Amino acid sequence: WMAKNQTGQWSDVLSRIYNYASANNVTITQLTLDAASLTIALTGGGASEQSIIAFKNALVNDSALANVSLPLSAIIIGAKGRPAFSATLKLNR
C-alpha cells in the first residue's frame, strides 16, 4: 500500500465504525490506531449491554474488519451505571 491509499482506507473504515456506533446508541470515547499493525483499539459506552452487542455484531459483519474482539467480559458497568466497553479489531488487508 502507498500511504495515500492507506489514509483513504482508514478514513472509510473509521467513518463506518462511527456510523455503526451512532446507529446502535454507542459512544466511542477513545480510538487508537496502529498503522503498522492495522489495529484499532476502542473504548466507549452504550445505552445498554444489548446496544454494545449490536455494535460488535455490526463490526463483525463488516468485511473490511477482522479479529473483532469485544467479549461480554469486556462490557462493564461504568461509574454512572451505564455499560462501558473496550474492544480491538484489525483492518482486513
TAWO-V80343 format. One record per residue. N is the residue number from 0. SS is DSSP state (H for helix, E for strand, - for the rest). PHI is phi in radians with two decimals (NA if undefined). Layout:
n-><N:N>
ss-><SS:SS>
phi-><PHI:PHI>
This chain:
n-><0:1:2:3:4:5:6:7:8:9:10:11:12:13:14:15:16:17:18:19:20:21:22:23:24:25:26:27:28:29:30:31:32:33:34:35:36:37:38:39:40:41:42:43:44:45:46:47:48:49:50:51:52:53:54:55:56:57:58:59:60:61:62:63:64:65:66:67:68:69:70:71:72:73:74:75:76:77:78:79:80:81:82:83:84:85:86:87:88:89:90:91:92>
ss-><-:-:H:H:H:H:H:H:H:H:H:H:H:H:H:H:H:H:H:H:H:H:H:-:-:E:E:E:E:E:E:E:E:E:-:-:-:-:E:E:E:E:E:E:E:E:-:-:H:H:H:H:H:H:H:H:H:H:H:H:-:-:-:-:E:E:E:E:E:-:-:H:H:H:E:E:E:-:-:-:-:-:E:E:E:E:E:E:E:E:E:-:->
phi-><NA:-1.62:-0.98:-1.09:-1.11:-1.13:-1.07:-1.11:-1.16:-1.04:-1.04:-1.10:-1.14:-1.11:-1.05:-1.15:-1.03:-1.15:-1.15:-1.06:-1.06:-1.05:-1.13:-1.96:0.96:-2.00:-1.96:-1.60:-1.70:-2.63:-2.42:-2.14:-1.87:-2.10:-1.10:-1.14:-1.73:1.04:-1.85:-2.14:-1.98:-2.18:-2.29:-3.13:-2.53:-2.46:-1.16:-2.77:-1.06:-1.10:-1.17:-1.20:-1.13:-1.12:-1.07:-1.02:-1.09:-1.11:-1.11:-1.05:-1.42:-1.52:-1.17:-1.41:-2.01:-2.47:0.91:-1.22:-2.12:-2.57:-1.23:-0.95:-1.16:-1.53:-1.74:-2.16:-1.55:-1.34:-1.04:-1.70:1.42:-1.74:-1.19:-2.27:-2.58:-2.34:-2.58:-2.33:-2.76:-2.19:-1.34:-1.35:-1.29>
